[in-house]
Amino acid sequence: MILDVQMLGKITVLTVPGGHLDAGNIKEFKQAIDPILKTTSTIVADMSKVDFVDSAGLGTLLSVLRQATASGGDFRLCGLTRPVRALFQLVRMHRVFGIYNDRAEALASFDEA
């Protein structure tokens, strides 16, 4: 899996490629994000191209959040599609993650913190 990575000041913005974030590609996602987590802990993940996340995907996103916060940073999500947002609300993950409508809103949220 190839993540599109952009550095905007001290914030790393990565775009998760389209399709699914599930048991079938979690290993690839972890391999792609591990080097990023070694160099930065302030990350915004643009999920606008992801239309399905399963429990393995949620678990991996939680793991990334834990790693980022343990390093003094944060891991925020933006651009969740309707089905992915519904899943996050169903399992109450919207209370755990900072979720924003778009990149601009997510980036601005760091200024407010």
HELIX and SHEET records of a PDB file:
HELIX    1   1 ILE A   26  THR A   39  1                                  14    
HELIX    2   2 SER A   55  ALA A   70  1                                  16    
HELIX    3   3 ARG A   82  LEU A   90  1                                   9    
HELIX    4   4 MET A   93  ARG A   95  5                                   3    
HELIX    5   5 ARG A  103  GLU A  112  1                                  10    
SHEET    1   A 5 ASP A   4  LEU A   8  0                                        
SHEET    2   A 5 ILE A  11  THR A  15 -1                                        
SHEET    3   A 5 THR A  42  ASP A  46  1                                        
SHEET    4   A 5 ASP A  74  CYS A  78  1                                        
SHEET    5   A 5 GLY A  98  TYR A 100  1                                        
SHEET    1   B 2 GLY A  19  LEU A  21  0                                        
SHEET    2   B 2 VAL A  50  VAL A  53  1                                        
END                                                                             
